[in-house]
Amino acid sequence: MKHLVIYVHGKGGSTAEAVHYNTLFPHSHVVGFDYQAQTPWEAAEEFPAFVARRRCGYDALTLVANSIGAYFSLSSLSEKLVDSALLISPVVDMERLILDMMGWAGVTEAELQERREIPTSFGETLSWEYLAYARRHPISWSVPTRILYGEKDNLTSYATISAFAKRIRAPLTVMSGGEHWFHTPEQMAFLDDWVRSSASGLREGDPAAAATLLGLL
């Protein structure tokens, strides 16, 4: 059975990060996705086309996605293309995140609706179009999934991630002291152990085995 792993980086990341996962999936082909999308509506066009094209010739596909890359994946892909997923610090409620950022910036909904876009001091541009889209398109996800979350994640609260994990029946692993960006030696060691544990026993090309592994059967 031929198994493909597609790695989707977060903001500021690159496809070069996919190399790290070669040793974690030694019997699979690992590729990085150099996506161009900056919004979920752009991802809705780009992500399914890329995944459908790359999975040709493979029996099963595992998605490994980070942060905003996970959000774009969750909002654009489905069980028709993805057999199992490992999500690292995923953004799972974009409406909540935008509202939080509005609070940090002291911006009201009325102001954002009137001005359409408002730059912030922390480097993000608030967008009324983005907020409206997130409200109209809540995530619907039925792919067997596991989630890794850092206790000190500054973008997604534990209440938000735990509610999402419960809704999609995904096992949730929380690293004590972990951050949104897993990057220190200790954090990367924890991530690697989690990936190996999640992937062990996965019989390549058998979606039912993937569902069993991820605790859904």
C-alpha positions in Angstrom: 0.0 0.0 0.0 1.3 3.4 -0.9 0.8 6.1 1.7 1.2 9.9 1.2 1.7 12.5 3.9 1.0 16.1 3.1 2.5 18.7 5.5 0.8 22.1 5.6 2.8 24.8 7.4 1.6 27.7 9.4 2.0 31.4 8.9 5.6 32.3 8.1 6.5 28.6 7.6 7.7 26.8 4.5 7.6 23.5 2.7 11.2 22.9 4.0 9.6 22.0 7.3 8.2 18.8 5.7 11.7 17.2 5.7 11.4 16.9 9.5 8.6 14.4 9.1 10.5 12.0 6.8 11.9 10.1 9.7 8.5 10.2 11.5 6.8 8.5 8.6 9.6 6.2 7.3 7.4 4.1 5.1 5.5 7.0 3.5 6.1 9.7 1.0 6.1 13.1 2.7 5.6 16.3 0.7 5.2 19.9 1.8 2.4 22.1 0.4 3.7 25.6 -0.7 0.2 27.1 -0.7 -0.4 30.7 -1.8 -3.8 31.2 -0.2 -4.2 34.1 2.3 -7.9 33.6 3.0 -10.2 30.6 3.4 -12.0 31.4 0.2 -8.7 31.2 -1.7 -7.9 28.0 0.2 -11.2 26.6 -1.0 -9.9 26.8 -4.5 -6.3 25.9 -4.0 -6.3 23.2 -1.4 -8.7 20.6 -2.9 -7.0 20.9 -6.3 -3.5 20.4 -4.9 -4.5 17.4 -2.7 -6.5 15.7 -5.4 -3.6 16.0 -7.8 -1.0 14.8 -5.4 -2.9 11.8 -4.0 -3.2 10.2 -7.4 -1.4 6.8 -7.3 -1.6 6.6 -3.5 -3.9 4.4 -1.5 -4.2 6.7 1.6 -3.4 10.2 2.6 -2.5 11.6 6.0 -2.7 15.4 6.5 -0.3 17.0 9.0 -1.2 20.6 9.4 -0.1 23.6 11.6 -1.9 26.7 12.9 -3.5 28.7 10.0 -2.5 26.0 7.6 -4.7 23.6 9.7 -7.6 26.1 9.5 -7.3 26.4 5.7 -7.3 22.6 5.5 -10.2 22.2 7.8 -12.3 24.7 5.9 -11.5 23.4 2.4 -10.9 19.6 2.6 -12.9 16.6 3.6 -13.0 12.8 4.0 -13.2 12.6 0.2 -9.5 13.5 -0.1 -8.0 12.9 3.4 -8.1 9.6 5.3 -6.6 10.8 8.6 -5.2 14.0 10.1 -2.7 15.2 12.7 -3.3 18.9 13.6 -0.7 20.9 15.5 -1.9 24.1 17.3 -4.7 24.3 14.8 -6.9 27.4 14.5 -10.3 25.9 14.8 -12.6 28.9 15.4 -11.6 31.8 13.1 -14.6 33.9 14.2 -13.5 33.7 17.8 -9.9 34.5 16.9 -10.9 37.6 14.9 -13.1 38.8 17.7 -10.3 38.3 20.2 -7.9 40.3 18.0 -10.5 43.0 17.7 -10.6 43.1 21.5 -6.8 43.3 21.6 -6.8 46.2 19.1 -9.8 48.0 20.7 -11.9 47.7 17.5 -15.7 47.3 17.5 -17.7 45.4 15.0 -19.3 48.7 13.9 -15.9 50.2 13.2 -14.7 47.2 11.3 -17.8 47.0 9.2 -17.5 50.7 8.3 -13.8 50.7 7.5 -13.7 47.1 6.1 -10.0 46.6 7.0 -8.0 47.9 10.0 -4.3 47.4 10.5 -3.2 46.6 14.1 -0.1 47.2 16.2 0.6 43.5 16.4 1.0 43.0 12.7 -2.4 41.6 11.7 -5.0 43.4 9.5 -8.5 43.0 10.7 -11.0 42.3 7.9 -14.8 42.6 7.9 -14.9 40.3 4.8 -12.9 37.6 6.7 -15.1 37.8 9.8 -18.2 37.6 7.7 -16.9 34.6 5.8 -15.9 32.8 9.0 -19.4 33.3 10.4 -21.0 31.9 7.2 -18.7 28.9 6.9 -18.1 27.2 10.3 -15.9 24.2 10.1 -17.5 20.8 9.4 -14.9 18.0 9.7 -15.4 14.2 9.8 -11.9 13.0 9.1 -10.3 10.7 11.8 -8.1 13.3 13.6 -5.7 13.8 16.5 -4.8 17.2 17.9 -1.7 18.5 19.6 -2.1 21.7 21.7 0.3 23.8 23.8 -0.9 24.8 27.2 0.3 28.4 26.7 -1.2 28.7 23.2 -1.9 32.5 22.8 -4.2 32.2 19.8 -6.7 29.5 20.8 -8.0 29.0 24.3 -8.2 25.6 25.9 -12.0 25.9 26.1 -12.1 26.5 22.3 -9.8 23.6 21.3 -11.4 21.2 23.8 -14.9 22.0 22.6 -13.8 21.5 19.0 -12.0 18.2 19.8 -15.1 16.9 21.6 -17.4 17.9 18.7 -15.3 16.1 16.0 -14.4 13.2 18.5 -10.7 13.8 18.2 -8.2 12.8 20.9 -6.6 16.0 22.3 -3.0 16.0 23.7 -1.9 19.0 25.7 1.7 19.8 26.3 2.3 21.3 29.7 4.1 24.6 29.1 3.8 24.2 25.4 3.3 27.3 23.1 1.3 27.9 19.9 4.6 27.5 18.0 6.4 24.2 18.8 10.0 25.1 18.2 12.2 24.6 21.3 14.1 21.2 21.6 11.8 20.1 24.4 8.7 21.1 22.4 9.9 19.4 19.2 10.8 16.2 21.1 7.3 16.2 22.5 5.8 16.8 19.1 7.9 14.0 17.6 6.8 11.5 20.2 3.2 12.5 19.7 3.5 12.0 15.9 5.2 8.6 16.3 2.6 7.5 18.9 -0.3 8.7 16.6 1.2 7.1 13.5 2.3 3.7 15.1 0.1 0.9 14.1 -1.3 2.7 11.1 -1.6 0.2 8.3 -0.8 2.2 5.2 -3.7 2.3 2.8 -6.4 1.2 5.3 -8.7 4.0 6.3 -10.5 1.8 8.8 -7.2 1.1 10.5 -6.6 4.9 10.6 -10.0 5.4 12.2 -9.2 2.8 14.8 -5.8 4.3 15.5 -7.4 7.7 16.0 -9.9 6.4 18.5 -13.0 6.8 16.3 -14.0 3.1 15.9 
